[in-house]
């Protein structure tokens, strides 16, 4: 098992520009829904997505980060587009 900080570090390693372009990242595990909640904040805008533990596990084991990567990519893109519009 891994911590939310380890998952945050993994997300940042896949998308290092998250912190650099002023996008804050927060990760929490939702015990009720049994999913990771990944939240991106930029300025006064917040978007979040839910990441299944299976997708997070595979990525954390270094096998593949496709599930995690696709969701974070879409979330990051959405928050950037919100600011541009």
Backbone as ProteinMPNN parsed JSONL, in Angstrom:
{"seq_chain_A": "XXXXXXXXXXXXXXXXXXXXXXXXXXXXXXXXXXXXXXXXXXXXXXXXXXXXXXXXXXXXXXXXXXXXXXXXXXXXXXXXXXXXX", "coords_chain_A": {"N_chain_A": [[0.844, -1.19, 0.0], [0.378, 2.329, -0.449], [0.957, 5.818, 0.28], [-0.995, 8.894, 0.258], [0.725, 10.959, -0.33], [2.761, 9.661, -1.734], [1.338, 8.891, -4.014], [0.689, 11.406, -5.007], [3.279, 12.327, -5.637], [3.873, 10.533, -7.682], [1.992, 11.271, -9.626], [2.886, 13.852, -10.175], [5.365, 13.187, -11.206], [4.617, 12.069, -13.62], [3.27, 14.186, -14.786], [4.942, 16.782, -14.687], [4.534, 19.516, -15.028], [2.365, 20.307, -13.567], [2.687, 21.513, -10.98], [4.382, 23.581, -11.76], [2.994, 25.314, -13.496], [1.263, 26.668, -11.901], [-0.8, 25.096, -10.999], [-2.35, 23.53, -8.424], [-2.187, 20.462, -6.654], [-4.106, 17.985, -5.099], [-4.6, 15.05, -3.254], [-6.729, 12.618, -2.008], [-7.983, 9.809, -0.171], [-11.119, 8.414, -0.524], [-12.961, 6.905, 1.74], [-15.624, 6.01, 1.844], [-16.498, 5.803, -0.847], [-14.46, 4.325, -1.808], [-12.351, 5.104, -3.54], [-9.675, 6.996, -5.03], [-9.523, 10.461, -4.743], [-8.695, 12.912, -6.875], [-7.702, 16.14, -7.035], [-7.479, 19.191, -8.744], [-6.397, 22.506, -8.524], [-6.613, 25.815, -9.635], [-6.062, 29.189, -9.587], [-9.175, 30.437, -8.81], [-10.51, 28.156, -9.432], [-11.637, 24.807, -9.354], [-11.235, 21.411, -10.05], [-12.1, 17.972, -10.051], [-11.373, 14.447, -10.09], [-12.091, 10.948, -10.031], [-10.165, 8.227, -9.102], [-9.739, 4.905, -9.679], [-8.689, 2.452, -7.325], [-7.375, 0.219, -8.422], [-6.268, 1.152, -10.85], [-4.522, 3.077, -9.852], [-2.862, 1.436, -8.299], [-1.553, -0.25, -10.208], [-0.067, 1.635, -11.583], [1.539, 2.698, -9.52], [3.07, 0.496, -8.979], [4.799, 0.567, -11.032], [4.185, -0.535, -13.467], [2.254, 0.295, -15.512], [0.918, 3.458, -16.364], [-1.381, 4.254, -17.612], [-4.199, 4.456, -17.062], [-4.222, 6.222, -14.853], [-2.729, 8.301, -15.971], [-4.315, 9.16, -18.198], [-6.635, 10.146, -16.959], [-5.622, 12.219, -15.336], [-4.435, 13.8, -17.296], [-6.719, 14.653, -18.767], [-8.062, 16.053, -16.763], [-6.193, 18.04, -16.122], [-6.053, 19.355, -18.596], [-8.694, 20.289, -18.819], [-8.843, 22.131, -16.682], [-6.939, 23.996, -17.471], [-8.168, 24.916, -19.835], [-10.458, 26.105, -18.798], [-9.504, 28.411, -17.664], [-8.545, 29.759, -19.887], [-10.809, 30.418, -21.267]], "CA_chain_A": [[0.0, 0.0, 0.0], [1.119, 3.573, -0.56], [0.294, 6.96, 0.906], [-1.461, 9.922, -0.676], [1.902, 11.716, -0.762], [3.434, 8.875, -2.769], [0.52, 8.985, -5.228], [0.908, 12.779, -5.486], [4.607, 12.357, -6.256], [3.789, 9.787, -8.937], [1.255, 12.11, -10.575], [3.785, 14.94, -10.558], [6.424, 12.638, -12.066], [4.016, 11.864, -14.941], [2.926, 15.526, -15.283], [5.718, 17.708, -13.868], [4.106, 20.901, -15.18], [1.233, 20.61, -12.697], [3.11, 22.512, -10.01], [5.074, 24.687, -12.402], [2.113, 26.286, -14.139], [0.337, 27.217, -10.919], [-1.896, 24.174, -10.707], [-2.13, 22.799, -7.185], [-2.673, 19.092, -6.68], [-4.461, 17.401, -3.817], [-5.063, 13.669, -3.392], [-7.301, 12.044, -0.779], [-8.707, 8.548, -0.386], [-12.501, 8.465, -0.041], [-13.273, 5.6, 2.336], [-16.997, 5.608, 1.516], [-16.579, 5.416, -2.259], [-13.318, 3.444, -2.063], [-11.621, 5.633, -4.694], [-8.807, 8.144, -4.803], [-10.051, 11.715, -5.27], [-7.596, 13.759, -7.328], [-8.253, 17.475, -7.219], [-6.58, 20.216, -9.251], [-6.86, 23.868, -8.251], [-5.87, 26.888, -10.289], [-6.764, 30.436, -9.286], [-10.362, 30.118, -7.996], [-11.189, 27.047, -10.093], [-11.312, 23.484, -8.831], [-11.791, 20.25, -10.743], [-11.638, 16.718, -9.458], [-11.706, 13.195, -10.741], [-11.977, 9.782, -9.148], [-9.227, 7.252, -9.641], [-9.937, 3.578, -9.09], [-7.474, 1.94, -6.685], [-6.673, -0.709, -9.311], [-5.458, 1.954, -11.771], [-3.443, 3.682, -9.058], [-1.954, 0.364, -7.886], [-0.737, -0.665, -11.347], [0.877, 2.712, -11.852], [2.478, 2.791, -8.409], [3.97, -0.659, -9.085], [5.706, 0.823, -12.146], [3.821, -1.347, -14.634], [1.723, 1.214, -16.52], [0.166, 4.571, -15.775], [-2.327, 4.719, -18.619], [-5.44, 4.883, -16.412], [-3.921, 7.412, -14.069], [-2.28, 9.341, -16.881], [-5.418, 9.683, -19.003], [-7.53, 10.947, -16.13], [-4.931, 13.436, -14.925], [-4.281, 14.604, -18.508], [-7.999, 15.279, -19.058], [-8.339, 17.003, -15.7], [-5.264, 19.154, -16.298], [-6.479, 20.062, -19.789], [-9.939, 20.976, -18.503], [-8.611, 23.289, -15.83], [-6.254, 24.998, -18.291], [-9.142, 25.483, -20.762], [-11.371, 26.954, -18.04], [-8.846, 29.708, -17.472], [-8.374, 30.41, -21.176], [-12.096, 30.843, -21.858]], "C_chain_A": [[0.885, 1.247, 0.0], [0.298, 4.699, 0.057], [-0.186, 7.946, -0.16], [-0.286, 10.756, -1.176], [2.657, 10.985, -1.853], [2.667, 8.943, -4.087], [0.662, 10.383, -5.838], [2.241, 12.87, -6.227], [4.599, 11.637, -7.602], [3.084, 10.619, -10.005], [2.156, 13.233, -11.077], [4.919, 14.427, -11.444], [5.908, 12.396, -13.486], [3.714, 13.216, -15.592], [3.643, 16.584, -14.447], [5.279, 19.166, -13.988], [2.927, 21.264, -14.288], [1.612, 21.686, -11.685], [3.686, 23.756, -10.655], [4.133, 25.723, -12.996], [1.028, 26.781, -13.193], [-0.867, 26.342, -10.623], [-1.529, 23.393, -9.45], [-2.814, 21.449, -7.254], [-2.981, 18.633, -5.266], [-5.02, 16.005, -4.063], [-5.553, 13.192, -2.029], [-7.962, 10.713, -1.131], [-10.082, 8.676, 0.242], [-12.888, 7.07, 0.437], [-14.666, 5.106, 1.947], [-17.113, 5.083, 0.085], [-15.477, 4.449, -2.663], [-12.604, 3.807, -3.359], [-10.688, 6.737, -4.225], [-9.474, 9.35, -5.443], [-8.85, 12.596, -5.596], [-8.197, 15.107, -7.696], [-7.162, 18.427, -7.695], [-7.205, 21.581, -9.008], [-5.976, 24.851, -8.999], [-6.698, 28.156, -10.145], [-7.958, 30.085, -8.393], [-11.13, 28.935, -8.565], [-10.705, 25.721, -9.521], [-12.001, 22.428, -9.687], [-11.278, 19.002, -10.044], [-12.102, 15.537, -10.278], [-11.52, 12.081, -9.727], [-11.112, 8.747, -9.838], [-9.429, 5.926, -8.912], [-8.623, 3.082, -8.479], [-6.68, 0.993, -7.587], [-5.765, 0.043, -10.285], [-4.273, 2.577, -11.044], [-2.411, 2.627, -8.68], [-1.001, -0.037, -9.01], [0.322, 0.389, -11.641], [1.944, 2.79, -10.752], [3.477, 1.64, -8.425], [4.934, -0.503, -10.26], [5.377, 0.039, -13.396], [3.293, -0.485, -15.769], [0.877, 2.266, -15.826], [-0.873, 5.111, -16.741], [-3.613, 5.228, -17.974], [-5.253, 6.17, -15.644], [-3.57, 8.565, -14.998], [-3.405, 9.965, -17.681], [-6.326, 10.574, -18.172], [-6.88, 12.26, -15.719], [-4.757, 14.362, -16.124], [-5.575, 15.349, -18.818], [-8.323, 16.356, -18.027], [-7.473, 18.248, -15.857], [-5.681, 20.004, -17.498], [-7.743, 20.886, -19.522], [-9.706, 22.228, -17.671], [-7.85, 24.375, -16.575], [-7.246, 25.681, -19.233], [-10.139, 26.403, -20.056], [-10.785, 28.356, -17.9], [-8.755, 30.476, -18.791], [-9.687, 30.939, -21.758], [-12.729, 31.984, -21.117]], "O_chain_A": [[2.04, 1.184, 0.422], [-0.896, 4.549, 0.32], [0.177, 7.836, -1.331], [-0.295, 11.213, -2.319], [3.143, 11.608, -2.797], [3.271, 9.041, -5.154], [0.745, 10.52, -7.059], [2.312, 13.431, -7.321], [5.244, 12.083, -8.551], [3.526, 10.667, -11.153], [2.182, 13.526, -12.272], [5.385, 15.142, -12.331], [6.669, 12.505, -14.448], [3.881, 13.377, -16.801], [3.026, 17.217, -13.591], [5.622, 19.977, -13.128], [2.526, 22.428, -14.255], [0.9, 22.682, -11.559], [3.5, 24.863, -10.151], [4.457, 26.911, -12.996], [-0.014, 27.262, -13.64], [-1.85, 26.811, -10.051], [-0.523, 22.684, -9.418], [-3.887, 21.311, -7.842], [-2.2, 18.87, -4.344], [-5.821, 15.803, -4.976], [-4.863, 13.35, -1.021], [-8.44, 10.521, -2.249], [-10.196, 9.013, 1.421], [-13.113, 6.167, -0.369], [-14.862, 3.908, 1.743], [-17.742, 4.054, -0.163], [-15.543, 3.828, -3.723], [-12.291, 2.938, -4.174], [-10.885, 7.333, -3.166], [-9.945, 9.263, -6.577], [-8.086, 12.977, -4.709], [-9.079, 15.203, -8.55], [-6.068, 18.47, -7.132], [-8.393, 21.785, -9.255], [-4.751, 24.735, -8.997], [-7.869, 28.202, -10.525], [-7.773, 29.497, -7.328], [-12.292, 28.731, -8.213], [-9.519, 25.541, -9.243], [-13.185, 22.536, -10.004], [-10.167, 18.981, -9.515], [-13.067, 15.605, -11.039], [-10.87, 12.258, -8.697], [-11.309, 8.433, -11.012], [-9.305, 5.844, -7.691], [-7.558, 3.276, -9.066], [-5.451, 0.964, -7.525], [-4.63, -0.369, -10.523], [-3.157, 2.6, -11.563], [-1.21, 2.892, -8.733], [0.206, -0.152, -8.798], [1.476, 0.06, -11.915], [3.13, 2.935, -11.05], [4.6, 1.784, -7.943], [5.799, -1.355, -10.462], [6.205, -0.048, -14.303], [3.829, -0.528, -16.877], [0.208, 1.992, -14.829], [-1.211, 6.294, -16.696], [-4.073, 6.322, -18.303], [-6.046, 7.102, -15.778], [-4.064, 9.679, -14.826], [-3.448, 11.186, -17.829], [-6.742, 11.639, -18.628], [-7.527, 13.307, -15.753], [-4.913, 15.576, -15.993], [-5.543, 16.546, -19.101], [-8.8, 17.436, -18.375], [-7.96, 19.372, -15.74], [-5.663, 21.233, -17.426], [-7.845, 22.037, -19.948], [-10.308, 23.27, -17.93], [-8.087, 25.56, -16.34], [-7.18, 26.897, -19.415], [-10.613, 27.373, -20.648], [-11.496, 29.355, -18.006], [-8.875, 31.701, -18.809], [-9.68, 31.802, -22.635], [-13.806, 32.444, -21.495]]}, "name": "protein", "num_of_chains": 1, "seq": "XXXXXXXXXXXXXXXXXXXXXXXXXXXXXXXXXXXXXXXXXXXXXXXXXXXXXXXXXXXXXXXXXXXXXXXXXXXXXXXXXXXXX"}
